[in-house]
Amino acid sequence: MPWSLNIGSIAGTQVRVHITFLLFLGWIFAASYVSGGAAAAWSGLAFMVALFACVLAHEFGHIFAARGFGVATPDVTLLPIGGLARLERIPEKPHEEFLIAIAGPLVNVAIAFGLVFLAGAQLDVNNLTAVESPKASLLDKLTVVNVFLVAFNMIPAFPMDGGRV
């Protein structure tokens, strides 16, 4: 994808970030700094980096499922609006496409369960409205955001995962 920077490789798939993603992180840092100082800026940046680590894990759910069906996955790109895993081809069998599409949201379900049951995070919908609040813990916010990512990605509209399902 043009305007993307290669930041490394995971399991043979290039991980790229679009330049607008870096600008977005800078904007989050600056906006948080203006509204709450240095501590808020670093906290906001940490949350966004953790959120996009979850997005990257979601994309690798698609990637590893695709590989299970022999579909090569040359790269994944992080954008301010989410991630995009590039598959070499779309599977011909409907059940394969279903499993590849559902694998990403299932990763977010696993992350949310792991945060709740292993890390002690609280699954509270009020944390979704408090994403910018320093009162909600990073783990609580990440848990709720992962549940939101599942719901958002399952919207039954193409090219969303729900549209592919």
N, C-alpha and C positions, 0 to 999 in steps of 0.2 A: 504494500500500500504506500503510495507516495506520501512524503512528509512524515515517515515513521522512522524511528531510530531502533536499531537492534540492540537489546540490552543483555542478550545471552540466549542460552538454549536449555530446554528442559526435555530430557528423554528424546532428543533428536528433533524437537520442534523449536523453531526460532521464536523467541518472545520479543515482541516489538511494542513500542509505545509511540503513539501519534504525538506530534509536537503540541497539538492542542491539549492533550492530557497533561503535559508538563506545565503549560500555561494555566490550566485549570487548578493544578496543585498550588501554583504560585498565587493565584487569585484566592483560593481557600486560606492559605497562610496569611496573606495580606488582610483579607476581610476579618479573619479571626483576630489578628493582631490589633486592628483598629477598634474592634468591639470589646476586646478583653485583655489585651496585652500579650506579652511573650508566651506566658503559660497557655493561654487560650489558643494562640497560633500553633504552638507545637502539638497541643492536644488535638486540634482540628486536623492538622496534617497527619498525625499518627492514625486518627480514625479513618481518614480517606485512604491512606496507604493500606491499612488493614482491610478496609472494604474492598479495595481493588485486588488485594490478595485473594479474597473470597471470590471475586469475579473471575480471576485467573484460574482458581481451582475449579469453578463452574465450567469454564471453557475446556479445561483439561479433562473434565468428565466426558464431554463430547468427544474430545480427541482420543482418549483411551477406548471409548466404546467404538468409535469409528475404526480404530486400528484392529479391534477384535474381529471386524468384518473385512479386513484387508484394505481399508481406505487409508491412504497416506494423508498426513496432516503436516504440511510444510511450515506453517507459521500461525501464530495467534497475535492479534494486535489489540492493545488496550486503548480505548478512546474515552473521552469524558462521559459518553453515554453508555459505556459498558465495554464488553469484549467481543471480538470476532475471531472465531477459529476458522481457518480456511481449510476446507476438505478438498482433496484432489478431485473427488467426484461424489455425486449423490448416490447412495445405495439404490439398487434397482428393486429390492424386495421391501415391501411396506413395513414388515416387522423390524427389519434392520434400521430403517429410517426412524421408526418409532423409538427403538431402544437408544439410538444415538441422540435423538432429540430430548428424551426424558432423562438421560444421564446427567446433564448439566444441572437441572433443578434438583435432582436427587442428591447431588453433592451439597447443595445449599441446605437441604433437609438434614443431611448428615452433620454439617457444620453446626447448624442450630441445635440439634440434639446433643452433639458433643459439648458445645458451650454450656448448655443447661445441665446435663448429667455429669460431665467430667470437670467442668470449670466453675460450676455453681452460679452461672448467669441466671437472671430472672427474665422469663418471657412475659413481658408486660407491654401491651399495645400502647400504653401511654409513653413508653420510651421512644416510639416512632415519632411522636410529636415533640419529643425532647432531644432529638438527635444533636442539636447544637447546645444543649444545656450541659453545664459542667456537673450537674447533680446526678445525672445518669452515668453509670460506669461504662467504660469502653466495651466490656464484654456484654453488658445488657443491650447496648445500642447495636452491637454487631449481631446479636441473636435476633433481634427484631428485624433488622435490615435483611438478614438472610431469609427470614420468613417472607418478608416483602418481595425479595428477589424471586422466590418461588412463585408467589402469586402473580407478580408482574410478568415473568417469563412464560407463565401458562395461559396468558391471554390468548384466546383462540383466533389469532390473526397472523397470517404469514408476513414476515419471515420469523416471527417469534417462535419459541420452542412449542408453545401451545398450538400454534397454527400448523406446525409440522406433525405434532402428535395427532 
